[in-house]
Amino acid sequence: MEVLFGLLLFCSILILSVFYVFLQHFVSKYPADEIYKNVFIGSVDLSGMTTEEAEGAMEKRLDDGRQTTVTMQVGKKEETASLEELGLGYRDIKKQVRSAFDYGKAGSLWKRFWQLKELSKEKKVFKENYVLSKKQVKKLMDERIVPLAHHAQNATMERKGRKFTIIKEKQGKTVDIDKSTSAILKHLNSGWDLTDFSLKMVQKKDEPTVRAEDLKTVKDKLGSYSTDAGGGERLQNLKTGVEKLNGTVLAPGEEISVHDATAPYDKEHGYVAAGSYENGKVVETYGGGICQVSTTLYNAVLYAELEVTERYPHSMLVAYIDPSRDAAIAGDVKDFKFKNSYDTPVYIEGGIDEDGQLKFTIYGKDTRKKGRTVEYESEVTATEEYGRTYKEDRDAPLGSMKYEGSPHTGKTARLWKIVKKDGKEVSRDVINNSTYQKSNEIIMVGTACDNGAASGIVSGAIATQDGTKINAAISKARAME
């Protein structure tokens, strides 16, 4: 009996050994440094490739895919974007390629044997795993897709005479960016063949943030301010800017950018060319004068005691307001922003009256204590007088002088907020500090003359920036003509 058992054990070991040798011989016939035949990622055949070659092939496919487009539909409206704009990429392509490379090479001999046997009959396809850039998707959808929806409309109001008329809010829909992105990814990762496609964007309810009931609280004047609008071309820009802000309703906690509310500054949007500051100089630009709109509103905001979140002074002093009471607008560099810090909505009224006064008034529900008042005081802390800068004009007659530029005194200033209770001062705080550059008077001195020596004398004197020497040089040069 023991002999028989031993014989059976020997035979079993022998068979297993032979089978093991057979498996080793079978798998050893396959190259160890390349992906086996019939292994795919998506529709890309990686047969015989190294990992580097496979990664290159997948990147090539990704580049092709980025050129295709998706048409995003919102109701009856649609916008098309390339997948490159949406930031198409792979989720860890190196890991995907490694899995493809290891297929038939990793695990037990038995597992490898069956994997290789399967490859001789059919493909092994690893799924592509596409991703989109969350940042790029959000930016594109916010700019081009979300505006296609029929959004909720906040309740608004108009003030005629001394009465407010309230226009009721409307329900709406907006694009659900997260769910819409998931829908795009589902299409991409479900056998997408690199062709253009269309998808309906997922929408969700869009609730108004200001309701008619909320606006019933808007009855009190919170703060107002006016400046002299003056005349000329800039008056048109003041009117246009004020009109874009007039009637604005801010919900509690809502912030407004005066630049965004009044831009773009071009002819198509009601603006004309007028004087404005640019790099310390007065130049003609479309929308010149818009800073007076923001400055007047800034002071109304101060008296209403709303929260100022961004404010900048002009590069140089302006004539229509005291130092540190201005609020400059300059493209994407300077903006005036403020937030409704009340628990109820506020309404902004703006206009230019028959007396030429540009005025903003802010209405809401005044919750400040009775007898409490605020005042603002501008204090100049330093002054730098402007000087003269002489520049050579080689095309103007010898010794001629032409005054150019807009001379300004330089100043530093600060603005004090003074709170009083029943007429008695209870606090005094600095709320901003401002620096204004000086701008020298520019005198263009002509040096055009047939006598080169005479021109050289005046040119040399200009280099000294000494007025006395320049005048003396001009007299001497003219005597040489």
Order of alpha helices (4+ residues) and beta strands (2+ residues): alpha-beta-beta-alpha-beta-beta-beta-alpha-alpha-beta-beta-alpha-beta-beta-beta-alpha-beta-beta-alpha-beta-alpha-beta-beta-alpha-beta-beta-alpha-beta-beta-beta-beta-beta-beta-beta-beta-beta-beta-alpha-alpha
